[in-house]
Amino acid sequence: MKYLFGLLLLFFTISAFAQEQEKPLIQFSGIVRGADSTHMIVPYVSITNKIHHNESTASNYEGYFSFVVHEQDTLEFTCVGYAPVTVVIPANLAKKSYTKEVTIRPIILNLPMVSIFPWATTDEFTKDFLTMKIADDDLEIARKNLNLKTILDEAHNMPRDGSEPLDVNQMHNNMVNAHSITNPLLNPFAWGALIKQISDGDKSKSSGN
């Protein structure tokens, strides 16, 4: 019985191998592109032959591939970030080559929203919230800046400007000149006017005599 079972198993194995060997060889070539609107080339896509001992190959950096398969082989195209695509080689091809553009669809995963807080526990959050200092709004900041005490404190603490001594000296000179009395005897124009007045007076007296 054991010998009979072994012979049957050997017969089926040889039959399956013979059927597989009877399938003609095909040169399968193509290019892998994305199934989105851009149709961009997808490089380095893994290609696995599910029928022929899971033999694997990959497309190059330009998405191109070319290798030998059998008719009716099932090939799976897989890549990180893309959904797997299965391609079956047709039977009874007129030529010994088969070309196909394989399109794979990107996988879009919507991850749940994650909120990160700097507090380890709820008690720490409550404590920080109760002791939190709320910043002033624009109106409160303007009110503080226009306070008379604030303005005087700022003026007292403000460093002196380099042009301030020049302004003080100019103010001092203006004050001195405004209250000073100029001696006419020291003015040569005043002397000329006085001499002219005396000469005019003498001439008038001579003409009267």
Long-range contacts (C-beta under 8 A, 24 or more apart in sequence): 20-52, 20-70, 23-70, 23-71, 23-72, 24-70, 24-71, 24-93, 24-96, 25-68, 25-69, 25-70, 25-96, 26-68, 26-69, 26-70, 26-71, 26-89, 26-93, 26-96, 26-97, 26-98, 27-66, 27-67, 27-68, 27-96, 27-97, 27-98, 28-65, 28-66, 28-67, 28-68, 28-69, 28-75, 28-89, 28-97, 28-98, 28-99, 28-100, 29-64, 29-65, 29-66, 29-97, 29-98, 29-99, 30-64, 30-65, 30-66, 30-99, 30-100, 30-101, 30-102, 31-59, 31-62, 31-63, 31-64, 31-65, 31-101, 31-102, 32-59, 32-63, 32-65, 32-77, 32-79, 32-101, 32-102, 32-103, 32-104, 33-63, 33-101, 33-102, 33-103, 33-104, 34-82, 34-103, 34-104, 34-105, 34-106, 35-103, 35-104, 35-105, 35-106, 36-105, 36-106, 39-103, 42-79, 42-82, 42-104, 44-79, 45-77, 45-78, 45-79, 45-82, 45-102, 45-104, 46-77, 46-78, 46-79, 47-75, 47-76, 47-77, 48-75, 48-76, 48-78, 49-73, 49-74, 49-75, 50-74, 50-75, 50-76, 50-86, 77-102, 77-104, 79-104, 81-106, 81-107, 82-106, 82-107, 83-107
